[in-house]
Amino acid sequence: MKMIEYSPTMAWPQVVEFAKDLLTRTLGNVSVVKNLEIHVETKFNKNKRFDLAINVGLINDGTFRMAAEVLPVGERHHVKNKIEQLLNFYNDVCGENSIYQIIIAPYISPDSSKICEENNNRIYRL
């Protein structure tokens, strides 16, 4: 399978597919990962949505889940809005410590990185 090449001129669905492909390849190469499912544009109800839902099964039969928001740019105000969406989703739908929250962007500024760290978000950079 050929990896999708990232380009700033990509249409939004292509950017999300690129992020999915990158996560699939990255997490698929982790030795303790037994199985991996990534779903695009997951909706829990008409008001709650995030770009990627990731379910990871581990070789020791453990599992964990991630919710990812994909951004075309990782500027402070964009990241702050997406973190709010992820935290609202987490508080409304998930139990404590049951999901990792990820911001994915081609570039994440130092200010944006700090915001993610302060909110316990995992940062994944395209």
N, C-alpha and C positions, 0 to 999 in steps of 0.2 A: 504494500500500500504506500503510495507516494504522499509525503507530507504536504499539506497546503502551505503555500508561501504567503507570508503576511505582506500586505500593502496598505498604506494609508488611504488609498482610493477604494478599498473594498466596500461593498454594500454591507449594511448591518447584519443580515443573516450570515454572510460569509465570515464576518469577524467572530460571531458566536461559534460558528462551525470550526474556525481556526482555533479558538480557545478550547473547544471540546477536543479537537484532535491533539493539541499540545498536552492537555491534561491526560488524555488516554495514553499517549506515548510516555509521558513522564511517570505517571502512577503505575503504568503497566510494566515499567522497568524496575520497580521496587521489589526486592526479593521476597518480602513477606506478604505481598498482595497476591491473593488467590483468585479473586474475581473482581470485576469492575463494571459498574453500570453508570452511564452518564446520559441524562435526559435533558433535552433542550426545551426552554420556555415552559417550565413547570408551573402550573397554576393550582393553588389550593382553594381559591374561590375567586370571584371576579375582582376582588380588591387586592389579593395577595398573589404576587408572582415574582419569580426570580429567573435568571437566564439559564442556569445549569443546576441540576440536582445530581449529586454524585453519591453513589453507594459503593463502599469498599468492603470486600470480604478479605479477611486475613487468614494465613495458613494455620494459625492457632484457633481458628473458628471465631475470632473476634470480628466485629464489624464497626464501622463508623460512617457517618453521613456528612456531606458538605453541601452548602448552598453558595453558589457563586454568582456574582454580578459582574458583567463585562462592560467595560467603559472604552470609548474610542480614545479618550485622553484621561490621564490620572491627575488632573488639576484638583486643588483643594476643595472647591465648592462642589464639583461632581462627585468626588470621593465621599465627602460629608453626606450628601443626599443619599447615595447608595448605601452607606453604612446605616443611616437611619432606616432605610427600607429593610435591610437585613436584620437589624435589631428588632424592629417591629414584628417581622416574620418570626423571629426566634422567640420573642416574648409571647406572641399569640398562638403559635402552633407547636413549638418544640419544648421539650423538658430541659431542665438545666443540664449543661454539659453533653447534650445529645447531638449537637451539630457544629461543625466547623464552618465559619463564615469566611468567604474568600472574595477579594476584590481583584479583578483581572484587568490589566491595562497595558498598552505598549510601553508606557512610561509612567512611573509613579514618582511624583516630586517628593523631596525630603519632607515638606510640610504634610503632604498626603500620607506618607509613610508613618509619620509621627501620629497622625490622627488614627490610623489603623491600629498601631501598637497600643495607643491609649484605650481603644475600644476592643482589644483582644481579637482583632481580625487577623487572619492569616493573609499575607500578601503574596500574590502570585503574579509575576510580571511576564507579559508576552515578549 
